[in-house]
Amino acid sequence: MGVRHLDTFIRENVPGGYFRVNIEAEIRKYFETVRGPNPPPPIIVIDLIALFVPLSQHDKKGLLFGGRFNLAYAVMDEFLAKLKSLGARLEFFYDGPAQDAKSATWCERQDYRYTKMVELVAAVDRGADMDTLLNQYAMPLNFRYPLRCIAKKYGEYRVAIAQECDQELATYATNVNALAIISDDSDFLIYKGTWKYWSSRQLELSTLFTMEYNRDALVGHLGLRYEQMPLFATLCGNDIMPYDVVKAFHYRLGQNRDKFPNIARFIRIVEEDSLSFASDSAISILLKEITNQHTVDNDLVQRFKLSLDNYSVNIRPRNINPSKDPVLNVLIEHDSPFTYLIWQKKQLDVSIGVVDMRGREFEHDFGRLQISLIVRMAGIILFHSKPVRPTHCPVIIKLDHQSSHREHRLLILYPKDLEVPTLPALMSKDPVIHEDLQTIKFQLLSWIASDSLKPDELRKIPQQLRMTVFTLYYLVEQRAIELFEADLFLQVAYDVAYETYDFRSLQYPRTIGSRPFRVVFLYQKIYSFAAKAVRLVGLDDADNPRDDPPFDGVLFHKRYNDWKRGCCGLEHTKEWRIYEGLTAKKP
C-alpha cells in the first residue's frame, strides 16, 4: 500500500532508524544465540517482486537491450544459494492481482510510467548515447526475469491472492517467528513483529550487505504504540486512503516537513488507537474533523476502515474462510493471478510496458495485440461458467496514446467445436489425466494464437522453444514483426536455451537501434501472454518451470543489422520456422 516518504523520514530523522548490516553475519549471529543441539533454521521471508530492483541494478545497462535472462538467472541463483548454504530457510511471496480498492492508484502509476517510457523511446529514436539513456531516463522494468522458478528451487513459494502481498507476508513472518523480511515497502515500517526489516533496494547481491530499518526506533521516535500505527498509516495516506483527502489535514497540522511528527501528536491528543474505530459513526466523526466538512461520503468511511483493517493484520489476525468453489480453490494454489481474476469476473489489469503508442509502426495497435489473446484465453477459462457464460470480461488497459488506463468490457471469444475440459482437469498434474488431454491441450493452445496455427506443428516444437514459436507465429501473422526479425528471435532463443555462447563475456553494443529496441519489448510483452496460455492449458513443464523468455537482448541487438541484410544462418532452427508461410499471405 505504501506510506509516502516514510522510508525517507526514518533514514533522515530517526536516530538509529537505519543502518548497514551483513546478512551472512546476521545468520551466523542467530545460530550463536539459539541454544540446543538442533536449532531451527533462521527463516528469511522474501518479497520476491522486490528482488527485481537489486537484480536490475546489477545489470542496468542490460535492461535497455531488453534484459539478459541467463545472466539474471545466474546472478540470482548464486545469491539464493549463498543464503541457503548458510543454513537459512527461505520463504517467498509474490504479488497476486491488485486489490479492487487500489485500481485507481494502479492506473495513475501506469499512466505516469507510460509517459516516462515514451520519453525513453523518443530518446532512443534520437540516437542518444548510452550514458545519457542510463542517467537521464527511467529504465524499463523487466518482470520477465526468472525469479519465480529460482524461488521454487530454494524455498516455498506463495502467490498472494486473498490479501495484499505485504499483509500476507508480514502475517506469515510473525506467525513463524522469522528472522527477517527482505522487501522495499514502507508498509513494513508499520506492521508489528519481532522480525527485522531488510531493504531489497540497498541489497548487494554479491556481498550480502544491505540496510536494516529499525521499526522500534521509528515507533519510539513518534511517541506511539504499535497498536496506533495502523491509524498513523491511514492518516498519512496510502494506496487505499487517498492522499488528496488527507493532504489538507496535514497542512492544518503544520509545515509539511513535520508531517509525520504532527500526525503522531494528533493521535496522542485524541488518545485513541486504530482498534477503537470499530463503528462507522466513530470513523465518520474523525473524518469530518480531518476533511473539515459537515458530511462524509460513505465510500471514504469504508476506505478508512479498509486501511485500518489491512494495517492491523499482525495485531488482529483475520481468518480467511476457504472458498466453496472447487475451481477457485484450485486457482488459489495455481500460479496464475491472470486466470484467477478472469474466473472471478474481476478487473484484469494489463500494464503496457515499454511502448510509444503515438502511431508509429505496430505500436498504435499495441492494445489490440494483447486483447486478441486475452479474450480467447477468457473463453477457455469461463467455458464452464454457471449458470450462464458471461459475454464480456472487465479489463483495465490503455488502448491508445491519448487515453488513460481504464476499464473496458471486452467481448469474450469462446472456442467452437472443441470439448474444453474444466480448469481443474486442464491444470491437473496427474500424469494419466495430463496424457489423456494432450490432444485437446495443444488444440486449445494453438487456437489462442490463431485459427490457422496447426496443433501438430506446435506440438513438434521443443518445450524450451514452444512459447517462443507461439509468440513469433502470432506476431508474424499480425504483421507486427518482419520475417527476419522472427528468425533472429528464434535463433537467439536457441542459443540461450542450449547455451551455445558465453553470456558472461558478451560485449555490449555502444548504441541502441530504434527498431530493435521497439520490437524487443513488443516481443517480451506478447511472450508473457504465451506463458499464461501455456500455463492455462497445463502444458507448462513441471520439471523445468522457467517461463521467462530464452532471450539475450545484447545478443539480439548485436546481430540485428547483419540479419536485416540477410547475413544469417538458419541451419539450427529451420525445422521450427512454422510461421514462414504466413508472409506469403501479405498483399
Buried (B, 14 or more C-beta within 10 A) or exposed (E): BBBBBBBEBBBEBBEEBBEEBBBBEBBBBBEEEEEEEEEEBBBBBBBBBBBBBBBBBBBEBBBBBBBBBBBBBBBBBEBBEBBBEBEBBBBBBBBBBBBEBBBEBBBEBBBEBBEBBBEBBBBBBEEBEBEEBBEEBEBBBBBBBBBBBBBBBBBEBBBBBBBBBBBBBBBBBBEBEBBBBBBBBBBBBBBBBEBBBBBBBBBBBEEBBBBBBBBEBBBBBBEBEBBBBBBBBBBBBBBBBBBEBBEEBBEEBBEEEEBBBBBBBBBBEEEBBBBBBEEBEEBBEBBEEBBEEEEBEEEBBBBBBBBBBBBBBBBEEEEEEEBEEEBBEBBBEBBBBBBBBBBBBBBBBBBBBBBBBEEEBBBBBBBEBBBBBBBBBBBBBBBBEEEEEEEEBBBBBBBEBEEEBBBBEBEBBBBEEBEBBEBBBBBBEEEEBBEBBEEBBBBBBBBBBBEEBEBEBBBEBEEBBBBBBBBBBBBBBBEBBBBBBBBBBBBBBBBBBEEEBEBEEBEBBEEBBBBBBBBBBBBBBBBBBBBBBBBBBBBBEEEEBBBBBBBBBBBBBBBBEEBBEEEEEEEEBEEBBBBBEBEEEEE
